[in-house]
Amino acid sequence: MYLKEHKKVALHVACGDITNAKIEDGKLVIRSSDDFLIDVLENGRREIENALRWQGLDIKFEVIKYESVEQKTNKDIKTLQSAFGKKLVVEE
């Protein structure tokens, strides 16, 4: 609500895309594999912390990037393709 009221609509919408968040060691920890979401959250850090304080939570937050299974698989395929060239056939 705070973000929407302060005309931070894009940040408000991005926060709706958060699916992995916990309070750990006294801070809000958000994990994501989505580079765009991570970038929006990092750029909106001050506004998010203000919104948390508005809710009565005087905590910081941390964004942790992880690779999804799909991202790891695609990375492995690219590595193998560069090693074996067009000889590598990937079946789904």
C-alpha positions, 0 to 999 in steps of 0.5 A, spaced: 500 500 500 505 504 501 509 503 495 502 504 491 500 511 495 507 514 493 507 513 486 512 507 486 507 502 482 512 499 478 516 497 484 509 495 487 507 490 482 514 487 482 514 486 489 507 482 487 512 477 483 516 475 489 515 468 491 521 466 495 521 471 501 523 469 509 525 473 515 532 471 517 537 473 522 533 480 523 532 481 515 527 480 510 531 475 505 528 475 498 531 469 493 530 470 486 533 467 479 529 473 475 534 478 473 529 483 472 526 482 478 532 483 482 534 489 478 528 492 480 528 490 487 535 493 488 534 499 485 528 500 489 531 498 496 530 505 499 523 505 498 522 498 500 525 499 506 521 505 507 515 501 506 517 496 511 518 501 516 511 504 515 508 497 516 512 497 523 518 493 521 525 496 522 529 491 518 533 491 512 532 486 506 537 482 502 536 480 495 539 473 493 540 471 486 540 463 484 540 459 478 534 456 477 534 448 474 532 451 467 538 456 467 543 451 470 540 446 464 541 451 459 548 453 461 550 446 461 547 445 454 551 451 451 557 449 454 557 442 451 555 445 445 561 449 445 565 443 446 562 438 441 559 443 436 553 441 432 554 434 433 551 435 440 543 433 439 539 436 445 532 432 445 527 434 450 
